[in-house]
Amino acid sequence: MKILRIVTILVLLLPVCGCFPIQSFYPLWDEQHAAFEPGLVGGWVYADSDKEAELSFVESEKEAYLVTYIEKERRKGTTQKSCYEAKLVKLGEYLFIDFASDEDSIGERMEGEVFQPIVPMHFFARIEVHDDILRLALLDDDRLKRKISDGEIDLPILEKDDEVILTAETARVQQVLQQFAGDKDLWDEIMELHRRPK
């Protein structure tokens, strides 16, 4: 029996941007729009009064990255870790990153399970790399829903509780993100990380 593997995507970026990423059934990445940025490799840190977080990128096969996210809560003294696979996508003049869970990490968590009815998912961010600064921005779910309701954006979604799931296939999502990549009203606050000194 084939086990469907879950993509545990709701932890990354939550502590530093205050929101859950919008999930997608389909990847944003395809070969036609594949990109790679060597300058992304390494560790990137974010810190505030409550938490310290680090994103580490390691080059893997086929112009992809293995990403490790570590979050430390200062008051509780706790540390959490998640692992992801990621690929860059170039749409027009903008660069995006497509995250999915690292299959090896999920396999370890699923060990011993007979069957779990779970579905692989993706989530995306707009990304900028400038020397020692990394900027990430997520789609704002409320603003996206408003633009869809107003007819400004034609993109099928599912809504469950407070979550938004994109159901459009890769090409359609690419078209929308490229068209609205520069629309400040659609994107959440930019998260800025700094390269960890070697």
C-alpha positions as CSV (number, residue, x, y, z in Angstrom):
1,M,0.0,0.0,0.0
2,K,1.4,3.4,-1.0
3,I,1.5,5.9,1.8
4,L,0.5,9.4,1.0
5,R,2.9,11.8,2.7
6,I,1.9,15.1,4.3
7,V,3.7,18.3,3.7
8,T,4.1,20.0,7.1
9,I,4.2,23.5,5.9
10,L,2.5,25.7,8.5
11,V,5.4,26.2,10.8
12,L,7.9,27.8,8.5
13,L,7.6,31.6,8.4
14,L,4.7,31.7,10.9
15,P,6.8,33.0,13.8
16,V,8.3,35.9,11.9
17,C,5.4,37.0,9.6
18,G,2.5,36.2,11.9
19,C,0.5,34.3,9.3
20,F,0.0,30.8,7.8
21,P,1.2,30.3,4.2
22,I,-1.4,29.7,1.6
23,Q,-1.2,26.1,0.5
24,S,-1.4,24.8,-3.1
25,F,-2.2,21.3,-4.5
26,Y,0.2,22.0,-7.4
27,P,3.8,23.2,-7.4
28,L,4.8,26.6,-8.7
29,W,8.0,25.2,-10.2
30,D,8.3,23.7,-13.6
31,E,11.3,23.2,-15.9
32,Q,10.4,26.1,-18.2
33,H,10.7,28.6,-15.3
34,A,13.4,26.9,-13.2
35,A,16.0,29.2,-11.7
36,F,18.9,28.8,-9.3
37,E,20.6,31.4,-7.1
38,P,24.0,30.3,-5.7
39,G,24.0,33.2,-3.3
40,L,21.1,31.7,-1.5
41,V,23.2,28.9,-0.1
42,G,24.1,29.3,3.5
43,G,22.5,30.3,6.8
44,W,20.0,33.3,7.2
45,V,18.9,34.5,10.6
46,Y,16.0,36.5,12.0
47,A,15.7,37.6,15.6
48,D,13.3,39.7,17.8
49,S,12.7,40.0,21.5
50,D,10.8,36.6,21.6
51,K,12.4,34.3,19.0
52,E,15.5,33.6,17.0
53,A,15.0,31.8,13.7
54,E,17.4,30.5,11.1
55,L,16.9,29.3,7.5
56,S,19.7,27.2,6.1
57,F,20.0,26.4,2.4
58,V,22.1,23.6,1.1
59,E,22.4,22.9,-2.7
60,S,21.0,19.5,-3.6
61,E,20.5,17.7,-7.0
62,K,18.8,19.3,-10.0
63,E,19.2,22.9,-9.0
64,A,17.2,22.5,-5.8
65,Y,17.8,23.2,-2.2
66,L,17.5,21.3,1.1
67,V,16.2,23.8,3.6
68,T,16.3,23.5,7.4
69,Y,14.3,25.8,9.6
70,I,15.3,26.1,13.3
71,E,13.3,28.3,15.7
72,K,14.3,29.1,19.3
73,E,11.9,30.6,21.8
74,R,13.8,32.7,24.3
75,R,11.2,32.6,27.1
76,K,10.3,28.9,26.9
77,G,13.8,27.8,26.1
78,T,12.4,25.5,23.4
79,T,13.8,24.7,19.9
80,Q,11.8,23.4,16.9
81,K,13.1,22.2,13.6
82,S,11.6,21.5,10.2
83,C,13.1,20.4,6.9
84,Y,12.0,21.2,3.4
85,E,12.9,20.8,-0.3
86,A,12.7,24.0,-2.3
87,K,13.1,25.2,-5.9
88,L,13.3,28.7,-7.3
89,V,10.9,29.9,-10.0
90,K,11.6,32.9,-12.3
91,L,8.4,34.6,-13.5
92,G,9.1,37.7,-15.5
93,E,11.4,39.9,-13.4
94,Y,10.4,38.3,-10.1
95,L,11.9,35.4,-8.3
96,F,9.7,33.0,-6.2
97,I,10.5,29.9,-4.1
98,D,8.4,26.8,-4.0
99,F,8.6,24.9,-0.7
100,A,7.6,21.2,-0.1
101,S,8.5,19.0,2.8
102,D,11.7,17.0,2.7
103,E,10.6,13.4,2.0
104,D,13.3,11.8,4.1
105,S,12.1,13.8,7.2
106,I,8.5,12.9,6.5
107,G,9.4,9.3,6.1
108,E,11.0,9.3,9.5
109,R,7.9,10.8,11.1
110,M,5.7,8.3,9.2
111,E,7.7,5.2,10.2
112,G,5.4,2.7,11.9
113,E,2.3,4.1,10.3
114,V,0.2,1.7,8.2
115,F,-1.8,4.3,6.4
116,Q,-2.6,8.0,6.8
117,P,-5.0,9.8,4.4
118,I,-2.8,12.8,3.8
119,V,-2.0,14.8,0.7
120,P,1.3,16.4,-0.4
121,M,1.1,20.2,-0.7
122,H,3.2,23.2,-1.6
123,F,3.5,26.8,-0.5
124,F,5.3,29.8,-2.1
125,A,7.0,33.0,-1.3
126,R,8.3,35.9,-3.3
127,I,12.0,36.1,-2.7
128,E,14.8,38.7,-3.1
129,V,18.5,38.0,-2.5
130,H,20.8,41.1,-2.2
131,D,24.3,40.2,-0.9
132,D,23.8,39.5,2.8
133,I,20.1,40.3,2.9
134,L,17.3,37.8,2.1
135,R,13.7,39.1,1.8
136,L,10.6,36.8,1.7
137,A,7.0,37.8,1.3
138,L,3.9,35.6,1.5
139,L,0.5,36.1,-0.2
140,D,-2.0,37.6,2.2
141,D,-5.0,35.3,2.4
142,D,-7.6,37.9,3.2
143,R,-6.4,40.2,0.5
144,L,-6.3,37.4,-2.0
145,K,-9.9,36.3,-1.1
146,R,-11.1,39.9,-1.5
147,K,-9.5,40.3,-5.0
148,I,-11.1,37.0,-6.0
149,S,-14.5,38.1,-4.7
150,D,-14.2,41.5,-6.4
151,G,-13.4,39.7,-9.7
152,E,-9.9,41.2,-9.9
153,I,-8.3,37.8,-9.8
154,D,-9.6,34.7,-11.4
155,L,-8.2,31.8,-9.4
156,P,-10.0,28.8,-7.9
157,I,-9.5,28.2,-4.2
158,L,-10.9,26.1,-1.4
159,E,-11.6,27.6,2.1
160,K,-11.5,25.5,5.2
161,D,-11.8,27.2,8.6
162,D,-9.2,30.0,8.3
163,E,-7.1,28.3,5.7
164,V,-7.0,29.0,1.9
165,I,-5.9,26.3,-0.5
166,L,-5.1,27.0,-4.2
167,T,-6.6,24.4,-6.5
168,A,-5.5,25.8,-9.9
169,E,-2.8,24.0,-11.8
170,T,0.8,25.2,-12.1
171,A,0.5,27.3,-15.2
172,R,-2.5,29.3,-14.0
173,V,-0.9,30.0,-10.6
174,Q,2.2,31.2,-12.4
175,Q,0.2,33.6,-14.5
176,V,-1.5,35.2,-11.5
177,L,1.7,35.5,-9.4
178,Q,3.6,37.1,-12.3
179,Q,0.7,39.5,-13.0
180,F,0.4,40.6,-9.3
181,A,4.0,40.1,-8.1
182,G,4.4,43.9,-7.7
183,D,1.0,44.5,-6.1
184,K,1.8,45.6,-2.6
185,D,-1.8,45.1,-1.6
186,L,-1.7,41.4,-2.2
187,W,1.5,40.5,-0.3
188,D,2.0,40.3,3.4
189,E,4.8,42.2,5.2
190,I,8.2,41.4,4.0
191,M,10.4,39.2,6.2
192,E,14.0,40.3,6.2
193,L,16.8,37.9,7.2
194,H,20.5,38.5,7.4
195,R,23.3,36.1,6.3
196,R,24.9,34.4,9.3
197,P,28.6,35.2,9.4
198,K,30.9,32.4,8.6
